[in-house]
Amino acid sequence: MQLPGMTGLELQRHLATTGHEVPVVFITSQDDRDGHLRAQALRAGALGLFPKPFSDDELLTVIRKALDGP
C-alpha cells in the first residue's frame, strides 16, 4: 500500500486509467482492523487485500481467481 512516491491504490488507479487492466492483490503491513483499506481497494477493483500476517489459503484462492480471469 505504501510505495515510493505513491500508494498502491494510486498505482492501481494509474494502471486502470492508462488502459493496463491487470489483476491486483494487495499485501500490506498496515493495520486494517476496521476493514477500511480492504473496502477501498475492492471498490477500486482489487481482487483482495491481505494485511500481514495472512492465510496462505486465502491468498492462493484470490490468485487462482486472478488467473482464471473474469
Contacts in CASP RR format, 6 or more apart in sequence:
PFRMAT RR
TARGET T0000
AUTHOR 0000-0000-0000
METHOD contacts of the structure
MODEL  1
MQLPGMTGLELQRHLATTGHEVPVVFITSQDDRDGHLRAQALRAGALGLF
PKPFSDDELLTVIRKALDGP
1 7 0 8 1.000
1 8 0 8 1.000
1 9 0 8 1.000
1 26 0 8 1.000
1 28 0 8 1.000
1 30 0 8 1.000
1 37 0 8 1.000
2 8 0 8 1.000
2 28 0 8 1.000
2 30 0 8 1.000
3 11 0 8 1.000
6 14 0 8 1.000
8 26 0 8 1.000
9 40 0 8 1.000
9 41 0 8 1.000
9 44 0 8 1.000
12 24 0 8 1.000
12 41 0 8 1.000
12 44 0 8 1.000
12 45 0 8 1.000
12 46 0 8 1.000
13 44 0 8 1.000
15 21 0 8 1.000
15 22 0 8 1.000
15 24 0 8 1.000
16 44 0 8 1.000
16 45 0 8 1.000
23 47 0 8 1.000
23 65 0 8 1.000
23 66 0 8 1.000
23 69 0 8 1.000
24 41 0 8 1.000
24 45 0 8 1.000
24 46 0 8 1.000
24 47 0 8 1.000
24 48 0 8 1.000
25 46 0 8 1.000
25 47 0 8 1.000
25 48 0 8 1.000
25 49 0 8 1.000
25 50 0 8 1.000
25 59 0 8 1.000
25 62 0 8 1.000
25 63 0 8 1.000
25 66 0 8 1.000
26 37 0 8 1.000
26 41 0 8 1.000
26 46 0 8 1.000
26 48 0 8 1.000
26 49 0 8 1.000
26 50 0 8 1.000
27 49 0 8 1.000
27 50 0 8 1.000
27 52 0 8 1.000
27 54 0 8 1.000
27 59 0 8 1.000
28 37 0 8 1.000
28 49 0 8 1.000
28 50 0 8 1.000
28 51 0 8 1.000
28 52 0 8 1.000
29 51 0 8 1.000
29 52 0 8 1.000
30 37 0 8 1.000
30 51 0 8 1.000
31 51 0 8 1.000
32 38 0 8 1.000
32 49 0 8 1.000
32 51 0 8 1.000
37 49 0 8 1.000
37 51 0 8 1.000
38 48 0 8 1.000
38 49 0 8 1.000
41 48 0 8 1.000
41 49 0 8 1.000
42 48 0 8 1.000
42 49 0 8 1.000
47 62 0 8 1.000
47 65 0 8 1.000
47 66 0 8 1.000
48 62 0 8 1.000
50 58 0 8 1.000
50 59 0 8 1.000
50 62 0 8 1.000
END
